Amino acid sequence: MTLGEKLKQARSDHALTQQAVAQQVTVSRQTISSWETGKSYPDIDSLVALSNLYGLTLDTLIKEDTGMLHYLRKSEIMTRLRPIRQAMLILNSLFVVILIFFLPSRLGGGILIAAVLANLAGFAYLQRFEEALSDLPIWEQRWQRGWLPGLLGSLAATGALIATNWWSVSAAVASNLVSITWVGWLTLLLIWMGHVIGRLKQQEEKVARSKK
């Protein structure tokens, strides 16, 4: 039996509705339905909650379901990749600070820009790898991972730009701050628009399926 079939059987054995289980596990009823039909898998915390609710061991639940085992391996890989992605984001931020406030010689600047581009290329590759592992839509992944760093970065750049009214900086630094501020807010806006459009399309698909 698959995990979904075991969850459905266990719920039936305990005479529980999907809504009742959803309240116990603190997810939506649709999520419970998705798990039972095999369209998606619960995360490890939800799996433990279901195990306790139904009085079944984790081994009993996931045994024989290769899809669930594969999902858990993907989750473990993504957990290990998260600190690497965060370190690369911090490194990019440091590069930007150096370029704006501590502009080196032309040769040093070229080397620093090359390092930024290399780091960005690695970050983009890592991002695509994580997107391939996740079961969430790409627009949802980008919103979850990008909104907080994007917001903090944009606020920091905006604050630094406003501070130039009282803090004397060179014309090059002021110009770089303006560019960074615009790029930061535009990037955040694009991520947010992709999130909103994705949610609207998801709602339209749900309505279309309900009419069939």
C-alpha contacts under 8 A as a table, 3 or more apart, distances in Angstrom:
res1	aa1	res2	aa2	distance
1	M	5	E	5.99
1	M	6	K	6.43
1	M	64	E	6.88
1	M	65	D	7.25
2	T	5	E	5.26
2	T	6	K	6.30
2	T	38	G	7.94
2	T	62	I	7.65
2	T	64	E	6.75
2	T	65	D	5.04
3	L	6	K	5.07
3	L	7	L	6.13
3	L	36	E	7.43
3	L	38	G	7.51
3	L	61	L	5.87
3	L	62	I	5.78
3	L	63	K	7.96
3	L	65	D	6.01
3	L	68	M	7.23
4	G	7	L	5.13
4	G	8	K	6.18
4	G	35	W	5.56
4	G	36	E	3.83
4	G	37	T	5.62
4	G	38	G	5.24
5	E	8	K	5.14
5	E	9	Q	6.07
5	E	36	E	6.08
5	E	37	T	7.40
6	K	9	Q	5.08
6	K	10	A	5.99
6	K	36	E	7.94
6	K	61	L	6.63
7	L	10	A	5.12
7	L	11	R	6.10
7	L	35	W	7.87
7	L	36	E	5.98
7	L	61	L	7.73
8	K	11	R	5.18
8	K	12	S	6.19
8	K	36	E	5.58
9	Q	12	S	5.07
9	Q	13	D	6.09
10	A	13	D	4.98
10	A	14	H	6.29
10	A	54	Y	6.23
11	R	14	H	5.18
11	R	15	A	6.16
11	R	16	L	5.41
11	R	17	T	7.20
11	R	18	Q	7.82
11	R	21	V	7.81
11	R	54	Y	7.31
12	S	15	A	4.92
12	S	16	L	6.22
12	S	17	T	7.92
13	D	16	L	7.89
14	H	54	Y	7.37
16	L	20	A	6.11
16	L	21	V	6.69
17	T	20	A	5.16
17	T	21	V	6.41
18	Q	21	V	5.15
18	Q	22	A	6.02
18	Q	29	R	5.70
18	Q	32	I	6.20
18	Q	33	S	7.00
19	Q	22	A	4.94
19	Q	23	Q	6.29
19	Q	28	S	7.53
19	Q	29	R	5.09
20	A	23	Q	5.27
20	A	24	Q	6.48
21	V	24	Q	5.07
21	V	25	V	6.21
21	V	29	R	7.84
21	V	32	I	7.47
22	A	25	V	5.20
22	A	26	T	5.59
22	A	27	V	5.04
22	A	28	S	5.50
22	A	29	R	5.30
22	A	31	T	7.77
22	A	32	I	6.28
23	Q	26	T	4.90
23	Q	27	V	6.55
23	Q	28	S	7.58
24	Q	49	A	7.94
24	Q	53	L	7.90
25	V	46	S	6.25
25	V	49	A	6.06
25	V	50	L	6.98
27	V	31	T	6.45
27	V	32	I	7.46
28	S	31	T	5.22
28	S	32	I	6.74
29	R	32	I	5.16
29	R	33	S	6.33
30	Q	33	S	5.00
30	Q	34	S	6.08
31	T	34	S	4.93
31	T	35	W	6.23
32	I	35	W	5.15
32	I	36	E	6.24
33	S	36	E	5.14
33	S	37	T	6.16
34	S	37	T	5.28
34	S	38	G	6.12
34	S	39	K	5.08
34	S	40	S	5.68
34	S	41	Y	7.79
35	W	38	G	5.15
35	W	39	K	6.13
35	W	40	S	5.26
35	W	41	Y	5.41
35	W	42	P	6.64
36	E	39	K	7.77
37	T	40	S	7.92
38	G	41	Y	6.90
40	S	135	D	7.88
41	Y	68	M	6.62
41	Y	71	Y	7.35
42	P	45	D	7.88
42	P	46	S	5.63
42	P	47	L	5.77
43	D	46	S	5.40
43	D	47	L	6.07
43	D	72	L	7.84
44	I	47	L	4.91
44	I	48	V	6.19
44	I	72	L	7.73
45	D	48	V	5.20
45	D	49	A	6.33
46	S	49	A	4.95
46	S	50	L	6.13
47	L	50	L	5.11
47	L	51	S	6.09
47	L	58	L	7.47
48	V	51	S	4.95
48	V	52	N	6.25
48	V	58	L	7.08
49	A	52	N	5.22
49	A	53	L	6.10
50	L	53	L	4.94
50	L	54	Y	6.04
51	S	54	Y	5.45
51	S	55	G	5.69
51	S	56	L	4.94
51	S	57	T	5.83
51	S	58	L	6.14
51	S	61	L	7.56
52	N	55	G	5.07
52	N	56	L	6.69
52	N	57	T	7.94
53	L	56	L	7.97
56	L	60	T	6.43
56	L	61	L	6.89
57	T	60	T	5.21
57	T	61	L	6.48
58	L	61	L	5.09
58	L	62	I	6.24
59	D	62	I	5.55
59	D	63	K	5.52
60	T	63	K	5.47
62	I	65	D	5.52
62	I	68	M	6.39
62	I	69	L	7.03
63	K	66	T	7.89
65	D	68	M	5.53
65	D	69	L	6.61
66	T	69	L	5.07
66	T	70	H	6.09
67	G	70	H	5.10
67	G	71	Y	6.18
68	M	71	Y	4.92
68	M	72	L	6.22
69	L	72	L	5.15
69	L	73	R	6.30
70	H	73	R	5.13
70	H	74	K	6.30
71	Y	74	K	5.08
71	Y	75	S	6.25
72	L	75	S	5.01
72	L	76	E	6.23
73	R	76	E	5.09
73	R	77	I	6.27
74	K	77	I	5.09
74	K	78	M	6.19
74	K	133	L	6.03
74	K	134	S	7.57
75	S	78	M	5.14
75	S	79	T	6.16
75	S	134	S	8.00
76	E	79	T	5.11
76	E	80	R	6.37
77	I	80	R	5.21
77	I	81	L	6.21
78	M	81	L	4.99
78	M	82	R	6.17
78	M	130	E	6.55
78	M	133	L	7.53
79	T	82	R	5.37
79	T	83	P	7.87
80	R	83	P	6.66
80	R	84	I	7.66
81	L	84	I	5.30
81	L	85	R	6.39
82	R	85	R	5.23
82	R	86	Q	6.27
83	P	86	Q	4.97
83	P	87	A	6.05
84	I	87	A	5.12
84	I	88	M	6.28
85	R	88	M	5.13
85	R	89	L	6.30
85	R	123	F	6.79
85	R	126	L	7.33
86	Q	89	L	5.05
86	Q	90	I	6.30
87	A	90	I	5.12
87	A	91	L	6.13
88	M	91	L	4.96
88	M	92	N	6.16
88	M	119	N	6.94
88	M	123	F	6.67
89	L	92	N	5.13
89	L	93	S	6.31
90	I	93	S	5.05
90	I	94	L	6.30
91	L	94	L	5.10
91	L	95	F	6.26
92	N	95	F	5.05
92	N	96	V	6.30
92	N	116	V	6.46
92	N	119	N	7.15
92	N	120	L	7.60
93	S	96	V	5.11
93	S	97	V	6.29
94	L	97	V	5.08
94	L	98	I	6.22
95	F	98	I	5.19
95	F	99	L	6.17
95	F	112	L	7.27
95	F	116	V	6.54
96	V	99	L	5.07
96	V	100	I	6.12
97	V	100	I	5.20
97	V	101	F	5.91
97	V	102	F	7.42
98	I	101	F	5.52
98	I	102	F	4.83
98	I	103	L	6.35
99	L	102	F	5.88
99	L	103	L	5.04
99	L	104	P	7.60
99	L	109	G	7.32
99	L	112	L	7.80
100	I	103	L	6.14
100	I	172	A	7.87
100	I	173	V	5.35
100	I	176	N	6.00
100	I	177	L	7.03
101	F	173	V	6.21
103	L	109	G	6.82
104	P	107	L	7.92
104	P	108	G	5.56
104	P	109	G	5.51
105	S	108	G	5.04
105	S	109	G	5.82
106	R	109	G	5.01
106	R	110	G	6.17
107	L	110	G	5.11
107	L	111	I	6.31
108	G	111	I	5.12
108	G	112	L	6.09
109	G	112	L	5.02
109	G	113	I	6.09
110	G	113	I	5.12
110	G	114	A	6.16
111	I	114	A	5.06
111	I	115	A	6.25
112	L	115	A	5.00
112	L	116	V	6.26
113	I	116	V	4.97
113	I	117	L	6.23
114	A	117	L	5.13
114	A	118	A	6.16
115	A	118	A	5.09
115	A	119	N	6.11
116	V	119	N	5.14
116	V	120	L	6.08
117	L	120	L	4.99
117	L	121	A	6.10
118	A	121	A	5.09
118	A	122	G	6.30
119	N	122	G	5.11
119	N	123	F	6.08
120	L	123	F	4.91
120	L	124	A	6.05
121	A	124	A	5.11
121	A	125	Y	6.25
122	G	125	Y	5.13
122	G	126	L	6.16
123	F	126	L	5.05
123	F	127	Q	6.05
124	A	127	Q	4.96
124	A	128	R	6.26
125	Y	128	R	5.22
125	Y	129	F	6.26
126	L	129	F	5.04
126	L	130	E	6.21
127	Q	130	E	5.18
127	Q	131	E	6.16
128	R	131	E	5.00
128	R	132	A	6.24
129	F	132	A	5.19
129	F	133	L	6.47
130	E	133	L	5.08
130	E	134	S	6.23
131	E	134	S	5.30
131	E	138	I	6.37
131	E	141	Q	7.14
132	A	135	D	7.90
134	S	137	P	7.98
134	S	141	Q	8.00
136	L	140	E	6.37
136	L	141	Q	6.28
137	P	140	E	5.34
137	P	141	Q	6.35
138	I	141	Q	5.04
138	I	142	R	6.13
139	W	142	R	5.27
139	W	143	W	6.23
139	W	191	I	7.65
139	W	194	G	5.80
139	W	195	H	5.46
139	W	198	G	6.31
140	E	143	W	5.14
140	E	144	Q	6.15
140	E	195	H	6.02
140	E	198	G	7.53
141	Q	144	Q	5.23
141	Q	145	R	6.10
142	R	145	R	5.29
142	R	146	G	5.50
142	R	147	W	7.86
142	R	191	I	6.80
143	W	146	G	5.19
143	W	147	W	5.47
143	W	191	I	5.90
143	W	192	W	6.66
143	W	194	G	7.97
143	W	195	H	6.11
144	Q	147	W	6.24
144	Q	148	L	7.94
145	R	148	L	7.23
145	R	149	P	7.72
146	G	149	P	5.66
146	G	150	G	5.70
146	G	188	L	7.72
146	G	191	I	7.38
147	W	150	G	5.13
147	W	151	L	5.90
147	W	188	L	6.52
147	W	191	I	7.30
147	W	192	W	7.60
148	L	151	L	5.10
148	L	152	L	6.11
149	P	152	L	5.21
149	P	153	G	5.93
150	G	153	G	5.20
150	G	154	S	6.01
150	G	184	G	6.53
150	G	185	W	7.68
150	G	187	T	7.45
150	G	188	L	5.67
151	L	154	S	5.18
151	L	155	L	6.08
151	L	184	G	7.95
151	L	185	W	7.74
151	L	188	L	6.82
152	L	155	L	5.16
152	L	156	A	6.09
153	G	156	A	5.11
153	G	157	A	6.17
153	G	184	G	6.81
154	S	157	A	5.14
154	S	158	T	6.02
154	S	181	T	5.92
154	S	184	G	4.96
154	S	185	W	5.77
155	L	158	T	5.02
155	L	159	G	5.96
156	A	159	G	5.08
156	A	160	A	6.15
157	A	160	A	5.12
157	A	161	L	6.12
157	A	177	L	6.51
157	A	180	I	6.66
157	A	181	T	5.25
157	A	184	G	7.93
158	T	161	L	5.00
158	T	162	I	6.17
158	T	177	L	7.99
158	T	181	T	5.77
159	G	162	I	5.14
159	G	163	A	6.08
160	A	163	A	4.97
160	A	164	T	6.57
160	A	177	L	7.40
161	L	164	T	5.41
161	L	165	N	7.76
161	L	174	A	7.13
161	L	177	L	5.92
161	L	178	V	6.80
161	L	181	T	7.78
162	I	165	N	5.90
163	A	166	W	5.68
163	A	167	W	5.78
164	T	167	W	4.56
164	T	168	S	5.92
164	T	169	V	6.53
164	T	174	A	7.34
165	N	168	S	7.32
169	V	173	V	6.24
169	V	174	A	6.54
170	S	173	V	5.29
170	S	174	A	6.34
171	A	174	A	5.09
171	A	175	S	6.05
172	A	175	S	5.12
172	A	176	N	6.14
173	V	176	N	5.09
173	V	177	L	6.16
174	A	177	L	5.10
174	A	178	V	6.31
175	S	178	V	5.21
175	S	179	S	6.36
176	N	179	S	5.14
176	N	180	I	6.10
177	L	180	I	5.10
177	L	181	T	6.01
178	V	181	T	5.18
178	V	182	W	6.25
179	S	182	W	5.28
179	S	183	V	6.11
180	I	183	V	5.15
180	I	184	G	5.98
181	T	184	G	5.16
181	T	185	W	6.30
182	W	185	W	5.44
182	W	186	L	6.04
183	V	186	L	5.20
183	V	187	T	5.97
184	G	187	T	5.26
184	G	188	L	6.26
185	W	188	L	5.07
185	W	189	L	6.07
186	L	189	L	4.95
186	L	190	L	6.17
187	T	190	L	5.14
187	T	191	I	6.27
188	L	191	I	5.17
188	L	192	W	6.16
189	L	192	W	5.08
189	L	193	M	6.07
190	L	193	M	5.05
190	L	194	G	6.12
191	I	194	G	5.17
191	I	195	H	6.24
192	W	195	H	5.00
192	W	196	V	6.22
193	M	196	V	5.09
193	M	197	I	6.02
194	G	197	I	5.19
194	G	198	G	5.95
195	H	198	G	5.14
195	H	199	R	6.18
196	V	199	R	5.14
196	V	200	L	6.20
197	I	200	L	5.10
197	I	201	K	6.18
198	G	201	K	5.16
198	G	202	Q	6.12
199	R	202	Q	4.98
199	R	203	Q	6.21
200	L	203	Q	5.09
200	L	204	E	6.22
201	K	204	E	5.00
201	K	205	E	6.18
202	Q	205	E	5.15
202	Q	206	K	6.30
203	Q	206	K	5.08
203	Q	207	V	6.25
204	E	207	V	5.12
204	E	208	A	6.09
205	E	208	A	4.99
205	E	209	R	6.12
206	K	209	R	5.15
206	K	210	S	6.15
207	V	210	S	5.10
207	V	211	K	6.37
208	A	211	K	5.31
208	A	212	K	6.68
209	R	212	K	5.33
